[in-house]
Amino acid sequence: MGYSRFISILLLFAQISLANAQEIAILKYKGGGDWYANPTALPNLIRFCNSNIDTKIKEQPETVEVGDVTLFQYPYVHMTGHGNVLFSQEEADNLRTYLLSGGFLHIDDNYGMEPYLRKEIAKVFPDETMEELGVDHPIFSQEYTFSEGLPKIHEHEGKRPQAFGIVHEGRLVLLFTYESDLGDGWEDPSVHNDPESIRTKALQMGANIISYAFKN
């Protein structure tokens, strides 16, 4: 990416992120994976945040493609799915610039994405690896306290939930929630018939993530 384009993107991010700080988006990616999974999840999380942590987020999330300059509008972008993920190098570069310029990406593995995702994140951050976050990370105590770290929402294979991240200059820029299934917990109650206590945990953890992304 040329220097002038980099500076233009930084200025664009600064201008429109202030104007649209209460909008979030779903990341649309190539490769065949179902980026559109859990359609009721983010709208429900938005309603929960607006009601409980004093946000004023637009009720319906936008959709943004990995390589699109409009990615820089959003302080929080959500990515999910079950299958294959594919970034071109240009898309990976755009995503990296977005994250290092103040953006935040939350990737929620809906079971099956993880092996494909890791090789694509290596394109975005070739010199970094996703490291597991300790339970003392601020994301677990933003608005609600999760003293044991990431909550388990759906069992599936019974593996423990893990939160991985990439940190740049002390700020978490990318969060990968694995073996937790937060997004399923955000969905309408009728979709998975989860107990209310489980849905509440998922929504509270989601609110922590939104809060962190907006404040950092």
Backbone as CSV, one residue per row, in Angstrom:
resi,resn,N_x,N_y,N_z,CA_x,CA_y,CA_z,C_x,C_y,C_z
1,MET,0.852,-1.190,0.000,0.000,0.000,0.000,0.884,1.234,0.000
2,GLY,0.611,2.213,-0.899,1.388,3.423,-0.973,1.196,4.306,0.249
3,TYR,2.212,5.151,0.512,2.166,6.007,1.699,0.971,6.961,1.641
4,SER,0.726,7.550,0.463,-0.370,8.524,0.347,-1.725,7.856,0.588
5,ARG,-1.875,6.618,0.095,-3.144,5.908,0.336,-3.282,5.593,1.823
6,PHE,-2.189,5.222,2.473,-2.216,4.930,3.905,-2.673,6.149,4.695
7,ILE,-2.104,7.319,4.377,-2.471,8.551,5.075,-3.927,8.898,4.806
8,SER,-4.384,8.700,3.568,-5.785,8.988,3.232,-6.728,8.122,4.031
9,ILE,-6.362,6.851,4.185,-7.203,5.933,4.956,-7.227,6.339,6.427
10,LEU,-6.089,6.733,6.964,-6.046,7.181,8.355,-6.956,8.382,8.571
11,LEU,-6.909,9.334,7.652,-7.754,10.518,7.764,-9.223,10.157,7.619
12,LEU,-9.520,9.245,6.689,-10.900,8.807,6.497,-11.418,8.134,7.749
13,PHE,-10.599,7.261,8.344,-11.004,6.559,9.565,-11.292,7.563,10.667
14,ALA,-10.408,8.552,10.828,-10.581,9.539,11.894,-11.856,10.332,11.717
15,GLN,-12.184,10.669,10.469,-13.369,11.483,10.203,-14.655,10.690,10.377
16,ILE,-14.749,9.529,9.741,-16.034,8.849,9.745,-16.246,7.973,10.952
17,SER,-15.163,7.580,11.637,-15.374,6.810,12.856,-15.967,7.688,13.944
18,LEU,-15.632,8.964,13.953,-16.233,9.875,14.912,-17.693,10.128,14.571
19,ALA,-17.987,10.242,13.294,-19.357,10.516,12.879,-20.266,9.305,13.051
20,ASN,-19.692,8.098,12.938,-20.500,6.885,12.955,-20.044,5.920,14.043
21,ALA,-19.665,6.463,15.185,-19.101,5.635,16.247,-20.104,4.656,16.828
22,GLN,-21.378,4.808,16.496,-22.399,3.923,17.023,-22.956,2.998,15.936
23,GLU,-22.119,2.633,15.003,-22.474,1.632,13.993,-21.479,0.491,14.064
24,ILE,-21.963,-0.725,13.863,-21.077,-1.887,13.790,-21.431,-2.674,12.533
25,ALA,-20.566,-3.618,12.168,-20.770,-4.308,10.897,-20.383,-5.781,10.977
26,ILE,-20.946,-6.546,10.065,-20.608,-7.956,9.852,-19.624,-8.026,8.694
27,LEU,-18.572,-8.813,8.844,-17.550,-8.926,7.805,-17.944,-10.006,6.793
28,LYS,-18.018,-9.596,5.540,-18.303,-10.518,4.439,-16.980,-10.922,3.801
29,TYR,-16.731,-12.221,3.737,-15.452,-12.716,3.218,-15.689,-13.771,2.143
30,LYS,-14.638,-14.082,1.390,-14.714,-15.086,0.329,-14.249,-16.440,0.850
31,GLY,-14.400,-17.468,0.029,-13.940,-18.804,0.378,-15.044,-19.819,0.529
32,GLY,-16.287,-19.351,0.599,-17.416,-20.274,0.686,-17.986,-20.452,2.073
33,GLY,-17.303,-19.934,3.103,-17.832,-20.034,4.457,-19.069,-19.170,4.642
34,ASP,-19.917,-19.569,5.586,-21.193,-18.866,5.769,-21.012,-17.661,6.692
35,TRP,-20.466,-16.582,6.119,-20.227,-15.339,6.853,-21.516,-14.752,7.411
36,TYR,-22.647,-15.148,6.833,-23.976,-14.616,7.177,-24.660,-15.440,8.270
37,ALA,-23.956,-16.367,8.905,-24.567,-17.234,9.919,-25.103,-16.410,11.091
38,ASN,-26.023,-17.013,11.838,-26.595,-16.387,13.048,-27.184,-14.996,12.765
39,PRO,-28.168,-14.905,11.881,-28.663,-13.580,11.475,-29.316,-12.762,12.575
40,THR,-29.826,-13.411,13.629,-30.459,-12.626,14.701,-29.480,-12.250,15.806
41,ALA,-28.242,-12.734,15.713,-27.289,-12.572,16.823,-26.921,-11.114,17.079
42,LEU,-26.360,-10.434,16.089,-25.913,-9.069,16.324,-27.058,-8.108,16.633
43,PRO,-28.204,-8.189,15.941,-29.314,-7.315,16.340,-29.716,-7.498,17.806
44,ASN,-29.704,-8.731,18.296,-30.034,-8.962,19.705,-28.955,-8.398,20.625
45,LEU,-27.690,-8.559,20.238,-26.600,-8.001,21.047,-26.687,-6.478,21.079
46,ILE,-26.994,-5.889,19.948,-27.149,-4.435,19.892,-28.241,-3.967,20.850
47,ARG,-29.381,-4.636,20.813,-30.483,-4.256,21.713,-30.063,-4.399,23.177
48,PHE,-29.345,-5.477,23.480,-28.897,-5.682,24.856,-27.951,-4.555,25.280
49,CYS,-27.003,-4.216,24.429,-26.046,-3.158,24.761,-26.736,-1.810,24.913
50,ASN,-27.640,-1.492,24.012,-28.340,-0.207,24.092,-29.177,-0.102,25.358
51,SER,-29.704,-1.227,25.824,-30.550,-1.230,27.018,-29.749,-1.288,28.313
52,ASN,-28.529,-1.872,28.257,-27.826,-2.178,29.499,-26.493,-1.481,29.720
53,ILE,-25.843,-1.036,28.670,-24.534,-0.393,28.881,-24.464,0.988,28.229
54,ASP,-25.626,1.551,27.956,-25.726,2.951,27.533,-25.088,3.235,26.176
55,THR,-25.094,2.253,25.285,-24.679,2.519,23.905,-25.894,3.001,23.110
56,LYS,-25.623,3.542,21.954,-26.687,3.997,21.050,-26.354,3.504,19.647
57,ILE,-26.227,2.205,19.533,-25.823,1.588,18.270,-27.037,1.458,17.352
58,LYS,-26.827,1.725,16.089,-27.870,1.538,15.073,-28.403,0.122,15.153
59,GLU,-29.742,-0.038,15.110,-30.392,-1.312,15.416,-29.973,-2.458,14.519
60,GLN,-29.717,-2.197,13.243,-29.308,-3.254,12.317,-27.851,-3.061,11.915
61,PRO,-27.028,-4.096,12.069,-25.625,-3.961,11.652,-25.514,-3.850,10.138
62,GLU,-24.465,-3.205,9.689,-24.167,-3.119,8.268,-23.386,-4.362,7.847
63,THR,-23.185,-4.529,6.551,-22.328,-5.580,6.010,-21.186,-4.914,5.266
64,VAL,-19.959,-5.357,5.516,-18.805,-4.745,4.875,-17.863,-5.840,4.392
65,GLU,-17.294,-5.653,3.212,-16.350,-6.617,2.652,-14.934,-6.320,3.133
66,VAL,-14.126,-7.371,3.197,-12.791,-7.264,3.797,-11.944,-6.196,3.115
67,GLY,-12.038,-6.097,1.813,-11.174,-5.180,1.079,-11.749,-3.804,0.847
68,ASP,-12.923,-3.519,1.391,-13.611,-2.263,1.121,-13.107,-1.161,2.050
69,VAL,-12.934,0.042,1.507,-12.479,1.164,2.321,-13.513,1.545,3.372
70,THR,-14.781,1.212,3.158,-15.812,1.546,4.147,-15.648,0.752,5.441
71,LEU,-14.771,-0.250,5.429,-14.446,-0.969,6.661,-14.035,0.006,7.765
72,PHE,-13.395,1.102,7.372,-12.841,2.050,8.333,-13.911,2.883,9.040
73,GLN,-15.154,2.717,8.656,-16.242,3.421,9.337,-16.552,2.852,10.708
74,TYR,-16.213,1.592,10.931,-16.782,0.875,12.063,-15.748,0.603,13.163
75,PRO,-16.057,0.992,14.403,-15.136,0.700,15.500,-15.122,-0.771,15.891
76,TYR,-16.177,-1.506,15.504,-16.279,-2.939,15.810,-16.807,-3.649,14.576
77,VAL,-16.115,-4.707,14.160,-16.565,-5.545,13.045,-16.590,-6.989,13.528
78,HIS,-17.651,-7.692,13.188,-17.873,-9.069,13.651,-17.738,-10.041,12.481
79,MET,-17.073,-11.155,12.744,-16.875,-12.187,11.719,-17.242,-13.538,12.314
80,THR,-17.996,-14.333,11.555,-18.376,-15.653,12.043,-18.538,-16.618,10.872
81,GLY,-18.907,-17.844,11.177,-19.129,-18.847,10.148,-18.645,-20.217,10.579
82,HIS,-18.918,-21.212,9.720,-18.551,-22.594,10.011,-17.420,-23.112,9.114
83,GLY,-17.208,-22.458,7.955,-16.365,-23.090,6.941,-15.181,-22.272,6.477
84,ASN,-14.882,-22.377,5.194,-13.662,-21.843,4.618,-13.640,-20.319,4.612
85,VAL,-12.459,-19.776,4.786,-12.201,-18.336,4.757,-11.056,-18.105,3.791
86,LEU,-11.177,-17.073,2.954,-10.103,-16.767,2.006,-9.979,-15.258,1.853
87,PHE,-8.786,-14.730,2.173,-8.469,-13.324,1.951,-7.448,-13.230,0.828
88,SER,-7.669,-12.315,-0.113,-6.589,-11.983,-1.038,-5.551,-11.177,-0.252
89,GLN,-4.363,-11.024,-0.819,-3.352,-10.241,-0.104,-3.783,-8.790,0.032
90,GLU,-4.461,-8.270,-0.979,-4.958,-6.892,-0.897,-5.985,-6.752,0.229
91,GLU,-6.864,-7.738,0.368,-7.843,-7.709,1.456,-7.153,-7.811,2.815
92,ALA,-6.164,-8.705,2.906,-5.430,-8.856,4.159,-4.732,-7.552,4.540
93,ASP,-4.157,-6.874,3.557,-3.475,-5.602,3.824,-4.474,-4.549,4.297
94,ASN,-5.649,-4.515,3.677,-6.681,-3.555,4.071,-7.152,-3.811,5.502
95,LEU,-7.337,-5.088,5.822,-7.767,-5.450,7.173,-6.698,-5.087,8.199
96,ARG,-5.452,-5.337,7.879,-4.360,-4.990,8.786,-4.325,-3.481,9.037
97,THR,-4.434,-2.701,7.973,-4.413,-1.242,8.123,-5.572,-0.774,8.992
98,TYR,-6.738,-1.343,8.772,-7.912,-1.021,9.592,-7.641,-1.288,11.072
99,LEU,-7.102,-2.449,11.381,-6.867,-2.828,12.774,-5.793,-1.958,13.421
100,LEU,-4.721,-1.673,12.699,-3.647,-0.870,13.259,-4.002,0.611,13.322
101,SER,-5.085,0.986,12.643,-5.526,2.384,12.647,-6.588,2.664,13.703
102,GLY,-6.933,1.653,14.500,-7.915,1.862,15.562,-9.130,0.974,15.491
103,GLY,-9.227,0.130,14.472,-10.378,-0.756,14.343,-10.258,-1.989,15.239
104,PHE,-11.346,-2.742,15.321,-11.396,-3.932,16.169,-12.180,-5.018,15.445
105,LEU,-11.607,-6.213,15.373,-12.274,-7.357,14.741,-12.512,-8.437,15.772
106,HIS,-13.781,-8.840,15.923,-14.140,-9.975,16.775,-14.540,-11.132,15.869
107,ILE,-13.794,-12.218,15.945,-14.079,-13.423,15.158,-14.650,-14.470,16.108
108,ASP,-15.863,-14.906,15.845,-16.508,-15.913,16.686,-16.654,-17.199,15.883
109,ASP,-15.851,-18.199,16.227,-15.885,-19.479,15.513,-17.205,-20.184,15.817
110,ASN,-17.971,-20.398,14.769,-19.267,-21.065,14.906,-19.099,-22.570,14.719
111,TYR,-17.896,-23.058,15.038,-17.481,-24.455,14.918,-17.194,-24.834,13.469
112,GLY,-15.907,-24.994,13.168,-15.467,-25.409,11.846,-14.612,-24.392,11.118
113,MET,-14.591,-23.146,11.576,-13.846,-22.091,10.900,-12.353,-22.103,11.238
114,GLU,-11.998,-22.528,12.424,-10.665,-22.312,12.990,-9.483,-22.724,12.093
115,PRO,-9.473,-23.918,11.504,-8.289,-24.279,10.708,-8.107,-23.409,9.468
116,TYR,-9.208,-22.934,8.892,-9.122,-22.055,7.719,-8.725,-20.644,8.131
117,LEU,-9.257,-20.214,9.252,-9.027,-18.855,9.704,-7.556,-18.588,9.999
118,ARG,-6.904,-19.505,10.675,-5.529,-19.251,11.120,-4.588,-18.945,9.956
119,LYS,-4.759,-19.646,8.838,-3.859,-19.394,7.709,-4.132,-18.034,7.073
120,GLU,-5.374,-17.543,7.173,-5.680,-16.238,6.603,-5.235,-15.106,7.530
121,ILE,-5.333,-15.321,8.830,-4.836,-14.317,9.772,-3.316,-14.180,9.635
122,ALA,-2.649,-15.263,9.245,-1.202,-15.192,9.002,-0.874,-14.266,7.834
123,LYS,-1.808,-14.080,6.902,-1.607,-13.105,5.822,-1.733,-11.681,6.359
124,VAL,-2.641,-11.498,7.314,-2.886,-10.170,7.884,-1.741,-9.763,8.798
125,PHE,-1.304,-10.705,9.631,-0.209,-10.453,10.578,0.848,-11.547,10.410
126,PRO,1.687,-11.435,9.392,2.664,-12.498,9.132,3.718,-12.656,10.226
127,ASP,3.915,-11.627,11.031,4.937,-11.686,12.074,4.342,-11.844,13.473
128,GLU,3.033,-12.116,13.541,2.358,-12.246,14.829,1.593,-13.565,14.869
129,THR,1.353,-14.053,16.066,0.462,-15.202,16.248,-0.589,-14.835,17.280
130,MET,-1.742,-15.426,17.153,-2.792,-15.192,18.128,-2.424,-15.882,19.438
131,GLU,-2.429,-15.127,20.513,-2.070,-15.650,21.829,-3.315,-15.714,22.714
132,GLU,-3.375,-16.739,23.562,-4.527,-16.853,24.448,-4.504,-15.743,25.492
133,LEU,-5.663,-15.135,25.725,-5.782,-14.075,26.711,-5.954,-14.674,28.103
134,GLY,-5.277,-14.098,29.075,-5.453,-14.521,30.453,-6.758,-14.006,31.022
135,VAL,-7.204,-14.615,32.088,-8.478,-14.220,32.696,-8.426,-12.818,33.287
136,ASP,-7.207,-12.267,33.440,-7.070,-10.922,33.965,-7.130,-9.852,32.877
137,HIS,-7.359,-10.268,31.626,-7.443,-9.258,30.564,-8.673,-8.382,30.789
138,PRO,-8.570,-7.074,30.533,-9.687,-6.150,30.784,-10.978,-6.496,30.050
139,ILE,-10.888,-7.252,28.960,-12.111,-7.567,28.221,-13.063,-8.435,29.038
140,PHE,-12.544,-9.099,30.059,-13.382,-9.944,30.904,-13.974,-9.198,32.101
141,SER,-13.730,-7.892,32.165,-14.280,-7.123,33.283,-14.711,-5.721,32.874
142,GLN,-15.022,-5.520,31.604,-15.413,-4.202,31.122,-16.700,-3.704,31.781
143,GLU,-17.751,-4.447,31.592,-19.074,-4.106,32.140,-19.572,-5.199,33.084
144,TYR,-19.196,-6.419,32.773,-19.582,-7.589,33.564,-18.310,-8.384,33.845
145,THR,-18.261,-9.015,34.996,-17.055,-9.732,35.400,-17.164,-11.217,35.089
146,PHE,-16.189,-11.716,34.328,-16.068,-13.138,34.028,-14.734,-13.595,34.618
147,SER,-14.773,-13.977,35.873,-13.540,-14.278,36.595,-12.826,-15.509,36.056
148,GLU,-13.554,-16.369,35.332,-12.943,-17.566,34.756,-12.674,-17.408,33.258
149,GLY,-12.835,-16.198,32.758,-12.597,-15.963,31.341,-13.823,-16.226,30.490
150,LEU,-13.578,-16.584,29.240,-14.644,-16.742,28.249,-15.662,-17.808,28.678
151,PRO,-16.965,-17.491,28.656,-17.964,-18.487,29.051,-18.207,-19.528,27.960
152,LYS,-18.608,-20.713,28.377,-18.974,-21.787,27.445,-20.475,-21.706,27.203
153,ILE,-20.863,-21.524,25.954,-22.277,-21.387,25.630,-22.846,-22.699,25.092
154,HIS,-22.166,-23.340,24.157,-22.587,-24.638,23.621,-21.448,-25.644,23.751
155,GLU,-21.793,-26.856,24.099,-20.772,-27.860,24.396,-20.111,-28.449,23.155
156,HIS,-20.899,-28.930,22.205,-20.348,-29.591,21.023,-19.361,-30.693,21.435
157,GLU,-18.055,-30.478,21.229,-17.070,-31.523,21.553,-16.588,-31.451,23.001
158,GLY,-17.127,-30.541,23.780,-16.768,-30.460,25.188,-15.428,-29.824,25.486
159,LYS,-14.793,-29.200,24.502,-13.516,-28.544,24.735,-13.725,-27.239,25.504
160,ARG,-12.695,-26.813,26.210,-12.845,-25.581,26.988,-12.846,-24.370,26.055
161,PRO,-13.586,-23.325,26.419,-13.598,-22.117,25.593,-12.282,-21.364,25.735
162,GLN,-11.833,-20.758,24.649,-10.588,-20.000,24.665,-10.759,-18.686,23.910
163,ALA,-10.148,-17.663,24.432,-10.126,-16.356,23.769,-8.694,-16.067,23.349
164,PHE,-8.481,-15.932,22.050,-7.171,-15.617,21.509,-7.186,-14.184,20.982
165,GLY,-6.027,-13.566,20.960,-5.995,-12.199,20.464,-4.660,-11.815,19.876
166,ILE,-4.684,-10.692,19.179,-3.479,-10.023,18.717,-3.498,-8.625,19.301
167,VAL,-2.414,-8.262,19.958,-2.291,-6.981,20.641,-1.288,-6.115,19.889
168,HIS,-1.655,-4.861,19.671,-0.751,-3.898,19.030,-0.645,-2.677,19.919
169,GLU,0.572,-2.373,20.349,0.852,-1.212,21.194,-0.073,-1.177,22.409
170,GLY,-0.244,-2.334,23.036,-1.024,-2.429,24.255,-2.521,-2.535,24.068
171,ARG,-2.989,-2.479,22.827,-4.428,-2.546,22.553,-4.761,-3.847,21.834
172,LEU,-5.763,-4.537,22.332,-6.267,-5.725,21.649,-6.974,-5.287,20.376
173,VAL,-6.477,-5.724,19.222,-7.068,-5.301,17.943,-7.879,-6.409,17.299
174,LEU,-7.579,-7.653,17.651,-8.287,-8.805,17.086,-8.572,-9.798,18.201
175,LEU,-9.817,-10.207,18.312,-10.247,-11.198,19.296,-10.860,-12.381,18.566
176,PHE,-10.371,-13.579,18.884,-10.906,-14.809,18.306,-11.469,-15.657,19.436
177,THR,-12.794,-15.798,19.472,-13.443,-16.605,20.506,-13.705,-18.000,19.936
178,TYR,-13.139,-18.993,20.614,-13.063,-20.364,20.100,-13.667,-21.342,21.103
179,GLU,-14.459,-22.280,20.598,-15.109,-23.300,21.429,-16.014,-22.680,22.500
180,SER,-16.605,-21.562,22.165,-17.536,-20.890,23.075,-18.916,-20.789,22.451
181,ASP,-18.965,-20.306,21.200,-20.223,-20.137,20.463,-21.062,-18.987,21.011
182,LEU,-20.421,-17.861,21.247,-21.135,-16.682,21.728,-22.290,-16.304,20.811
183,GLY,-22.038,-16.329,19.500,-23.068,-15.899,18.543,-24.346,-16.689,18.637
184,ASP,-24.244,-17.999,18.878,-25.450,-18.805,19.061,-26.209,-18.355,20.299
185,GLY,-25.457,-17.957,21.330,-26.094,-17.482,22.543,-26.787,-16.137,22.378
186,TRP,-26.355,-15.364,21.384,-27.000,-14.073,21.117,-28.271,-14.224,20.301
187,GLU,-28.438,-15.355,19.643,-29.579,-15.509,18.734,-30.910,-15.526,19.491
188,ASP,-32.005,-15.418,18.721,-33.333,-15.477,19.320,-33.471,-16.737,20.169
189,PRO,-34.190,-16.675,21.288,-34.328,-17.841,22.171,-34.850,-19.083,21.470
190,SER,-35.702,-18.900,20.467,-36.321,-20.039,19.785,-35.354,-20.792,18.876
191,VAL,-34.210,-20.190,18.550,-33.281,-20.826,17.610,-32.585,-22.025,18.242
192,HIS,-32.113,-21.875,19.478,-31.356,-22.950,20.129,-31.982,-23.427,21.439
193,ASN,-33.029,-22.739,21.876,-33.706,-23.097,23.134,-32.753,-23.117,24.325
194,ASP,-31.812,-22.177,24.342,-30.880,-22.090,25.459,-31.596,-21.559,26.703
195,PRO,-31.189,-22.008,27.892,-31.714,-21.414,29.127,-31.391,-19.921,29.162
196,GLU,-32.246,-19.155,29.816,-32.043,-17.711,29.880,-30.706,-17.362,30.522
197,SER,-30.267,-18.151,31.488,-28.994,-17.872,32.149,-27.819,-17.974,31.177
198,ILE,-27.901,-18.921,30.236,-26.842,-19.093,29.247,-26.854,-17.927,28.258
199,ARG,-28.034,-17.562,27.786,-28.137,-16.418,26.865,-27.625,-15.151,27.533
200,THR,-27.930,-14.970,28.801,-27.482,-13.777,29.511,-25.961,-13.721,29.582
201,LYS,-25.323,-14.861,29.876,-23.862,-14.901,29.892,-23.290,-14.503,28.529
202,ALA,-23.863,-15.046,27.477,-23.374,-14.747,26.129,-23.525,-13.260,25.815
203,LEU,-24.683,-12.708,26.141,-24.934,-11.294,25.852,-24.055,-10.386,26.705
204,GLN,-23.840,-10.749,27.944,-22.976,-9.938,28.801,-21.539,-9.959,28.311
205,MET,-21.048,-11.125,27.882,-19.696,-11.197,27.335,-19.620,-10.388,26.045
206,GLY,-20.653,-10.467,25.237,-20.700,-9.661,24.020,-20.667,-8.173,24.323
207,ALA,-21.381,-7.771,25.363,-21.379,-6.368,25.770,-19.987,-5.927,26.214
208,ASN,-19.268,-6.808,26.903,-17.886,-6.500,27.273,-17.023,-6.251,26.040
209,ILE,-17.214,-7.082,25.019,-16.416,-6.945,23.788,-16.732,-5.633,23.087
210,ILE,-18.020,-5.318,22.964,-18.433,-4.056,22.347,-17.862,-2.872,23.135
211,SER,-17.985,-2.938,24.450,-17.491,-1.855,25.298,-15.987,-1.649,25.107
212,TYR,-15.235,-2.741,25.080,-13.796,-2.648,24.892,-13.470,-2.015,23.533
213,ALA,-14.157,-2.479,22.486,-13.890,-1.969,21.138,-14.184,-0.475,21.034
214,PHE,-15.228,-0.024,21.702,-15.596,1.396,21.615,-14.678,2.294,22.446
215,LYS,-14.122,1.747,23.521,-13.348,2.584,24.451,-11.845,2.565,24.186
216,ASN,-11.373,1.604,23.409,-9.927,1.446,23.234,-9.490,1.655,21.783
